Amino acid sequence: MKSNASLKELAGFLKAAETILIFTHTNPDGDALGSAAALCRVLRKMGKTSWILMDEEVPEYISFMDTEFVTRDKDCLKDHDVSICVDCGEYGRFPALADKFDEGKLHLCVDHHATGDGFGDHYYIDPSEAATCQLIYKLIKELEAAVAEGSDAATGLIDKTVAESLYTGINTDTGSFQYSNTTADTHAIAADLMAHGIDHTAINVKLYQTIPMTKLKIQASILQRAEFLFGGKVAVGYVTGQMLEEAGAVLDDAEGTIDMLRNIEGVEIAAFLKEKGEAVKVSMRAKSYANVAEIVSVFGGGGHVKAAGCTLEMGMDEALDAIKKAIGEHF
C-alpha cells in the first residue's frame, strides 16, 4: 500500500468540501466509471455540488451505467474545493484535464494500481484491492460514519444505483470474478451490493451477452491477423483504423479482444495494440506467472502484474516490433 492518508481522513476532506470535481483515466473502463459514478451520486446525496469531468464520450459498452453527472464542460465548476482522481494516480493518465485537476484547492487520489507512486496532496493506493470500486465502497462506508457521527439515525448512502455502479466496476476488473485478484473481501462486498436490490443478471447480460455484429466482425479480423510467438506462449493482436472501417466497426467494438487472446490454450501473455490517432494504445494480460507491468514499464506504462498497458507515440508496425522485442526480453 502507498498512502499518506487513511480512507477515514479522505472521507473527512470530502465531508468538509462543498464543490468536488471527479476525474478518471482516459478511455475509462467499468472500474473507473463505476468508481466515479458511485462517488459522485453519494456526494450529491450529501448535498455537495459534484461532477465527473471527462474529455471524451462514455464508451458504449458501459454506457448503461449511471452517467447522469458526467460532463465535458471544463467550466462546470470554478475554484472548486476538491479535485479527486479515481482509478488513476498520475497526470499521464488524464493529460487533457490535468490543468483542471490542478485548479482544485485540495487534490485527492484513490487507486489500486501498483505503479502509482503517490499523487495529489492526499492519496490512498492499495494494489491488493481487486478494483478501485472496492476502495470507493469502503470510502463511502467512512462517509456514512462521518455523516452519522453525533446522530442516532442510521445513514445509508449506498442505494440501488450506487450499488449497480460499484458492482459493475468490481465485475469488470475481476473478469466476472474469474481473475486471481478476486478475494473473499471481493465476494463479501459484492454480496452486500446485491443486497441493495441490484439485478446482477441484467448487468452481466449487458456486459457480456449483448454483442453487436460489428464487434464479432472486428474480433474475427483481429484473430485472423494475430501472431503466436515463443511456442504459443505469447499472442499479439492489433487493430487499425482501416480494419475498423472494413468491418463497419468502431474502436469500442474491439473491447474484450485482449481477453480472447489470453484465454487461448497455451498462451501466457496476450498483447493487444489499438491504433488511436497518431499513437498506439497497448494492453497486456498475463495468465499465471508473467509480470506484464514490468514489460510495459519500459515504455512508461503501468498497471498490475497480470494486467497493464502503455501508449506508444509511433506507427503500428514500429509499435508491434517494439512490443514483441520487449516481451522477448522478458522471457
N, C-alpha and C positions, 0 to 999 in steps of 0.2 A: 504494500500500500504506500502511496505517496500523498501525503496530505499535510496541510498546515492549519486545518480547521476540521472540527467534527461536523457530522450532519446536523447535530443539535445546534451548533453555532451558525451554520449556514441557514438553518430554519429561522434563527433569531434575526439574521440580517434581512431575510425576506419578509418577516413579520413587521419589521420596523420600516420597511420601504413602502412607498405609495405607488411608484411607477417602475415597472420592471420590463425589460426587453430580453427576450429569449432567442438564442442563436443555436443552430445545429451546423454540422458539416455540410459542404456542398453535396449534391446528389444524395439527399437523406434517405436512409433505409428505414425499415419499420421501427427499429430501436430508437433512432434519432427522432423521428417524427412522433412516435408514441411517447417518448420522454417529454418532449416539448409540449405536446398537446395536453397530456395529463397535468403537467405542472402549471400550464397557463390557465386551464379551467379551474384548478384548485385555487390559484391566486385570485382569479376573478370572483370565486365564491367567497373569498376572504375580503372582498371589497377593494382589491387592488386594480389599478389600470395596467394591463399586461397584454403584450402582443408577441407573436412569434415572427421574427423577421427573416425572410428568405429572399434570395436574388434570382430564384427560378421557380418554375411551376412544381407543384407536388407530383411526384412520379405516379403514373396512372395506377400501377398495381397496388399502391397503398392509399389511394385517394378515397377509399371508403371510410377511412378513419376520420375522427373529429378534426376538421381543418377550419373551423369557424373563425379562429383567431389568428390565422396565418395571413400575413400581409407582405407585399413587396415595396411598400411605401416607407422609405427611409425617414420620412418626416412624421411618421405616426406618433412618435414621442420625441420630445426635445428636452435636453437637460434631465434625462431620466435618472432615477436614483440608483438602479442596479442593472448591469448587464450580466447575464448568466449564460454560459455556453454549456450544452449538454451533449454527451456522446462525442466530444472532441476536446482536445486540450492544447491546441496551438493555432496561431494565426493562419498557417498554411492550409488549414482545412476549411477556412471560410474567408479567403483573401479579399473578395469583393466587398465584404461587410466589416472588415477589420477596423476601419476608421470609425464606423458607427458603434462598434463594441467599445472602443476606447472612450467614446463620449459619455458613457455611464460614469457616475460618481464612484461607484464601487463595482469591482469586477470579480465574478464568481465562476467556478468551474466544477462540474460533476461529470465524471467519466469513468470508463472501465478499461481503457486501452493502456497496455503496459508501456507504450512508447512515449506517453506524455510525461514530461519532467516536472510538472507543476506549472500552473498557468493562472494568471489573474492575481488579485490581492489575496483571495482565499480559495483554496481548491481542495477537492476530495476525489482522489483517483484510486480505485480499487480493482485491479485486474482479476481478482479472484471471483468477482461477480460475473455471472453469465451474461448480463445485459445491463446497460445503464438504466433501463426501466426498473430493474430490481433496486438500484440505488435511489431512484426517484420515488419508488414506493416507500422506501424507508425514510426518505426525506419528508414525504407527505405525512407519515406517521409522527415525525418530530414536529411538523407544523400543527398537526391535530393536538398534540400535547401542549404546544405553546399557546394555541388559541384557547384550550380548555383550562389553562392554568388560572387558578383563582375562581373557577366556575364549577358548580356542581353538575352542570349539564354535559352529557357526553357529546363530543364533537366528531362528526363523521364527514370528512372532506372527500372521501372516495365514494363517488356514485357510480351508476352503471356505465356512463360514458367514459369516466376516468378509468374505470376498471378495464373497459374494452381497449383503450389506448395502451395501457400498461401490459395487458395480456398479449396484444398483438406484437409489441416490441420484444417481449421475452420469447414469444413463439418464434419469431423470425430469426433472432440472434442465437437461438439454440437449435435451429433447424428442425422446428416442431418437436423439441425436447429430445433430439437424437444425438446432438454433439456432446463431446466429452466435457464441455463446460457446464453441463446440466448437473445440478446438485440437489440434495434433499431440500435445501433452502429454496431453490427454484420451484420445486413442486409445491412446497408449502405456501409460497407467495401466490402461485397460480391457483391453488385451491381456494385461497381467501378471495382472490379476484373473481373466481367463478361463483362464489357465494353471494356476490353482488348482483347476480341475475344475468350475467352476460351469456350470449349464445355462442359458445366456443365452436360448435359445429359450423355455424354460419361464417365465423371468422376463418376457419380452415378452408371452407369451400371457396371463399373469396381469395384467399392467399394461394391455394394450391390446386383448386379444381375448377377454375374459370379461365381456361387458356384460349385466347383468340387464335384463329387460324394463322394469322401473320406471325405469331410467336413460334408456332410449330415450323413454319417455313424457314424462318431465320435460324432457328436452332438446327434444323436439318442441314442448312447451308454451312453453318459453323462446324458441325460434326464431320461433314464431308471433307473439310479442309484441315481438320485437326491433325497435329503431329504427335506421335508417341515415341518418346526417347528413352534411352537408358533401360532397354529391355522392357519397355511398357510401364516403367515406374513413374514417368512424367508425361502428362498430357498438356499440350499447348494449343489453345484455340484463339481465334481472333474474329473481330467483326469490323468492317469498314463501311463508310457511307454508301459506297457503290453496292455492297451486298445488301444493305438495308433497302435501298431503292429497288433493287431487283426483286426483293421479297415483298415489297409494299409494306415494310415494317418501319417501326421507329426504334430508337435505342433502348427504350424501356422494355421492348419485346425480347431483348437479349438477356434480361434479368433472370437469374437462376441457372444460366448455362454453365457457370463455373461449377455448380454442384453436380450437374450431369457428368461433367468431365471427371470430377473427383470420384464419383460413385462407380466408375468403370472398374471392373475387376483388375487387380494388379497395380492400379495407379495409386501412388503415394502423394505426389504433388500435382496439382492442377493449376495452370496459369491461364488467365483469360484477358485478352487485350482488346480494348474498345477505342476506336478512333473517335475523338471528340474535338472538333475544330482542328487546331494546329497541333494538338497534343494527343497522347495515347494514355488512357487510364488502364492501369494494370491491377487485377485482383488475383490473389493466390490463396489456395487452400491446401492443407495437409491432412492426411487421413489418420496417421498414427504417430510416427516418430520424427518427422521432419519439422524444422523451425522456419516457417516462411517469413516471419517477421525479421529474422536475421538476413534473409535473402534480399528483401525489399529495402532494408536499411542502407544498402549500398547506394540506392538511388534517392535517399532522403525520405523514404516511405516509412510506414509503421503499421501497427495493429497488434494482433495476438499471435501466439506461437502457431496456431492452426488456421488463422485467417488474417490476412494482411493485404496491403495494397500500396501503390505509389503512382505518381504521374510522371511521364517521360515527355519532355519537350522535344520531340523528334518524329519522324515519319514512321509508319507501321513496319516497314522492312527493317529499318535500323533498330526499332524497339524490339522486334522479335529476336533479332540477333543478340541484343544486349541481355534480354531476359533468359534466353537459352544458355548463354555463356555463364550468367550468374548462377543459374540452377546447377549447371555442370560443375562449377567450382564448389558449390555447397555439397554436392555428392562426392 
